[in-house]
């Protein structure tokens, strides 16, 4: 999670440089002096990037609803 100002700056600088990252964090990582920390989630928080990811999300949602 990033502040709006930090995210806007990161995305703007990435666009100017022609950088295409994998997600917002990859754009923020490029900023000088910014350090990221990984935080362990208490439950699954999958990233949807390809159609194949939908099967995992569907299984997780089905499990939560039963």
N, C-alpha and C positions, 0 to 999 in steps of 0.2 A: 504494500500500500504506500502510495506516495502523495505528497501534497500536490494540489493542482498546479501550482506554480512550477514545481520541480518537474512534473511530468510534461507540462507544456514546453518548458525549456529543453528537456531531453528530446522530445519529438521534433521540435523545431530544428535543433542542431543536427539531429540524425538526418532529417530531410535535406537540409542544406549540404550535408556531407555525402548524400546519396546512400546512406547506410540503411539497409533493410534488415532489421533484427528479427528474432523469433518471437519476441513479445516486448511489452513495455519495459520490463526490467532490463533487457539487453540494451535498450536505448539509454536508460538511466545509468547503467554501469559504465558507459562511455564518458560520462561527465567527470572532469578532473575533480578530485577531492571528495567524491561521493562514494561511500562504502555501503554495500547492501548486506543484510543479515537474513539468513534463512530461518524461518520459524516453523517448527513442526506443527502440523494441523492435528486437531483432536479427532477429526473424521476425514474421510476421503474428500479431496477437492480436485477432481480431475480437470485437466485442461483439454478442451475440445479443439483440436487442430485438424484432424482428418476424419473422414467418414467412419473409419474403423474405430475411432474413440466413442462413437455413439453406442456401441454394444456394451461397453463398460459402464457408461452413464445409465443406460437402460437397466442394467443389472443392479446397479446401486440404488436407483429409484424404486425398482420393484422390491428390493430387500427392505427399504425404509417404509414401504407402504403395507408390508405384511406383518 
